[in-house]
Amino acid sequence: MYILLDSASGGVYAVNNDQTASKTVQIFVDKDDAERYNMMLEALDYKRTLEITEVDLDVVVHNCQLHHYDYVVIQPDDVVVPPL
């Protein structure tokens, strides 16, 4: 599993969910999907440098629950685009 981390702060990249007023961490099953998502963010001029990091799913889920973040596991056949 893979997530995007902020290179400067080490914080996990999370998408703001306007409907629930919470943040959602995206956990990618495939590294290629995480890299593609990161490239889309760069193309949209996302201001922070992100790195793809391999993680243990249980650890990420535990931290999301601890910090009251939502999370979603992105499967290889899912289509995900960054918010505009």
C-alpha positions, 0 to 999 in steps of 0.5 A: 500500500502507498500514500503521499507524504509531504516531503518538507513536513512528513505529513500525510497528504489528505483531500478535504471533504467539503460534505463532511468537513473532514480530511480523507487519506488516500491509500493506493494499492498500486504504486503506479496509481500513487505516482500517477495521482502525484503527477496530476497534482503537479500538473495542477500546480500543487504547491508542496512536494510529495513523495510516495511512501510504502506503508502498512495498511493497519498503521495508516488506518489506526492513525486515521482513526486516532486523528479523526481522518477518513480514509479510502483504499484506491483499488487498481481499477478505481479512477481518482483525480485530484480536486480542482 
